[in-house]
Each structure stands twice: as C-alpha cells, then as structure tokens.
Amino acid sequence: MDIRERLKEVEERIAKSAERAGSSRSQIKLLAVTKTHSVEIIREALAAGVEYIGENKVQEAELKIPQLKGLYKEFHYIGHLQANKINKLLALEPELIHSIDDLALVEKLNARLATRNRMQDILLQVNTSGEESKFGIAPQAALETAGKINQYSNVRLCGLMTIGKFTDNETELRGSFRLLRELRDQLSSFYPELELKWLSMGMSNDFEIAIEEGANLLRLGTVLFGLRACAIRN
C-alpha cells in the first residue's frame, strides 16, 4: 500500500471517528509525523495530499525543512525542546510548538522571540498518563502554569498536548485523553482571553479513541508511512 492509499484509508477512519464524536473531518488537523523519513518520501506524502508535517528533533528538521519549503502548508515541532536548540528551531519558523513543559524554557523562548520581534504559538504538554517515561507537566500544575505563560508577550498559548497512556486498556487510554479535554475546559474558564483551540492528542495506535474524546490535532506517523527507517533496521 503506498502513501496515497494509506492517506485515503486514514482520512476515512478520521471522518468516521469524528462523526461518532459529533464533530466533522473539517474540524480536525492531520499532522504527518515525518521523523526518520527521507525528504523524497515526505515529498511523496505532500504530493498525495498531506499538508501539515511535524518533526521531533531540531537537528533532523534543520536538514529537511529547508528542502521542503513551499511544499507544505505548516511545519510543527512536536519533540522535546532543549533550550540550546531554540534559535535553530526558530530559524525554521514552526507554525506551532507542541511540547512546551517548562516555565524556564518558556522564558528563554520568549526572550529569543522578542529579539526577532515575533510571536510564537505553543501548546502546553501535560503528562495525563502519570508515566514517568513521558515529558509533560503534572495535570494539577496546568492551571498555574498556563497563567504564568499568559504573562509572556511573545508566546501565545493555543491549547494542550499529551501522549496517550501506553496500554491496551481502552478505559485507561480514554481517561488520559478525557483528562486533557477537561483541563482545557477548565483553563478556558479561568482564562477566557486565551483561545485554547487545539487538543493535540492521538497517534497511529490510538487516534480514533482520541478523536472520540475531543482531539482535533492528530500526530500520525506509522499509519501513514509504515515502519520508521530506524525500526526497519533494527
């Protein structure tokens, strides 16, 4: 199955899940996770109809994004961001940074943006599964953290991001997604001036459940591209 066929199948699954959730396909953004995939493969995906691409590592994005300029609609950064990579990432002009989980990082990001006279849209990453292996702030810290982020003038908080619990237990998985939606609703009530538009949750193995729980920004890799190059070599 080639990328065009995979994309068609994924689109159908998204549409059906959205219908079950009382939403519509037009309200959901599909972000193709291009980590480890070559520029040639990404070009094929873009030609097949992919519009939004996401990279996990700044170093890899530096090599690929300049070669894809003009082909994609938006580039998102979805990996853990280190402070010493901020300048390199900003040079690539990401539409959205999904993985902000530290106020010290926000302060440094804001300062770098100020020197460029630029605003950056970001998401706050929340660890809704409680798994120690995952990045993200604790759910109980979301309200205070969002309020502090709101005080910076060059970053704009646009929603929340999480990685679903690594489990076969659908109830637990749904719970981790539902918690993010409930946190977003709580934050919207406390900070009505914020437009918390995005709930970035749902990956290749759980995106249909995520949609049913309110996701409107999906991060899909394997289901579109097949196994990553590194996974094949191993």
N, C-alpha and C positions, 0 to 999 in steps of 0.2 A: 504494500500500500504506500503510495507516495504522499507527499505533504499536502497536495491539493485534496486528495481523498480523505486524509486524516482530518484536515481542517473542516471539510464538509460534515463529517461524522460528529466532530466536536461541536460544531455550530448547532446541529440538530439536538444534541444532548443538552446544550445550554438552553435552547429555546424551550424544550420540554420541561426542564427543571424550573425555568423562570415562570412558565405557565402554572406549574404546581404551587409556586410560591406567590402567585397573584401578581407577578411582575411581567416584564416583557424583555425580549432579547435586546431591544434598543437601549435598555437601561443598564446593561452590563458591558463592561470593557474587558476584552480578552487581551491579556499581555502574554506574548510568546517569550518564554524564558530561553535565551539563546546561549546560555553558559556552555562552554566547551565546543560549541558548534562553529563550523568554519563560516567565513564571510560568504562563500559560494552557496552553502546550504541556507544561510539566512536570506540571501538574495532570492533563492527559490521560494522561500516562505512568503516573502514580501510580494513576489510576483503572483503567488497563489491567493493573495488577499489579506495576509496579515498586515496590520497597520501599526501595532504597538509592540515594542520589543523591550526586554529587560535583561540587564546583566548583573551578575553577583559580585564581580571583582573589578576594581578600578583598573588594574594593570591589563586585564583582558579587554575591557571596554576601550581603553586607550588605543589598542591595536586595531579594533574592529569598527567602532563607531565612525571614525573619520572616513572610512571606506564606504560607509552606507548612507552618508549624508544625502538628503534629497529623496531617499527611497522609503523611509519610514515616516509615520506621522508624529510619533512621540517615542523618545527613549526614556526609560525609567531605570533608576538604580535601586536594586532590591536586596543587595547584600549588606553585611555588617560593615559599617563605615568607620575607618580609623582616622583620627584627627590629622595625621600626617599625609593623608590622601585627599583632603578636602579640595585643595587648589587644583589638583589634577582632575578630580571629578567635575568641579565647576567649569573647567575649560571645555568639557564635553556637553555642557548645557542640558542636563537632565530636566525633563518636564516635572518629574516627581521623584523624591527620595522616600522610599517606603520604610526605611529601617532605623529611624531615629529612636534611641532608647536611653539617652544620657544627656542630662542638662549641661554638663561641661562641654559635650560635643556641640550642642545647640549654640552655646555662647561662642565657641570658636567658629562655627559655621556662619553665624550671624555677623561676626566681625569681618570675615573674609568677604561676605556678600556686600557689606557696607562699603568696602573699598572698591567694589565693582559697581556700586550703585544699582544693585539688583535685588529682586525679590525671589525667594525660592519656596515652592510648595513642598510640604513634607507631610509624612504620616508618622504617628507615634506607634512604635511597635510594643505590643503588650504580650506578655507570656501568659496566655489564658489556660495553658495546659498544666502549668506548675512543674514542667520537666526541667531539670537543672541543665540539661544539654542545650537548651534553647535560649537565645537572646530575648530581650524584652523586659520592660518594667513590670512590676507586680500589679495586678488589677487594682488593688487598693490604693496604689500610688498614682493612678491615672488622673484623677481629678486635680490634685495639687500640681502634678507635672504639666498638665495641659494649661493650667492657669499661669504658670511661670513661662511657658513657651509663648503664650499670648502676649507677654510683655516685650518680646523682642520685635524690632521693627522691620527686619529684613527676611524673616521666615514666616510662612503662613501655614498654620496647621489646618489640614484639609480632611482629616479622617484618621482612622486607626488601621493597624495591620496586625495580623497574628498568623502563626503556623499551627495548623490543627494538631491535636494530640495524636501521637503515633500509636494507634491502637486499632484493633478490629472491632472494638465495642462501639457500635454506632451511637448509643446513648451518650457515652462519654465524649465522643467526637462532636456530636451536635452541641453538647454542653459547652465545649470550648469555643465554638463559633457563636453560639447564642449569647455567651457572656460578653463577647466583643460588641455585638449589636446593642446589648443592654448598656454597656459602658458608653457607647457613642450617644445613645439617647440621653443618658444621664449628663454627659458633658454638654450636650446641646441645650439642655435645660438650664445648666449653670452658666454657660457662656453663649447666650443667644447671638452674640455678634460673630461667632465663628460659624462658618459654613462647612460643617463636617460631612462632606459629600461622600467620601469614599470609605468602604469597608473592604480592605484588601485581605481576602482570605479565600482559600480554596486552591488546591494544586491538583496534579494529574490524578491522584488516587482518591480525592475527596471533594472535587469541585461541585458535584451535583448536590451533595448534602450542604455545602457551604452556601450555594445559591438559595436553597430552601430556607436557610437560616438568615438570609439577608445580604449575602455577598454581592457586590456589584463591580468588583475588580479582581479578576482571576489571574493567577500566575501559573501558566501551563507550559511544561517543557516536554516531558517524555511522551505524553499523549499526542503531541503534535509531531515531534521529531524522531521518536523512537529512543532507544537507549543512548545515553551520552557517550561520547567517544571514549572517555576515561573508563566508563563502566564496561564497554565492549572489550577494551584492552585487558581489563582485569578478569 
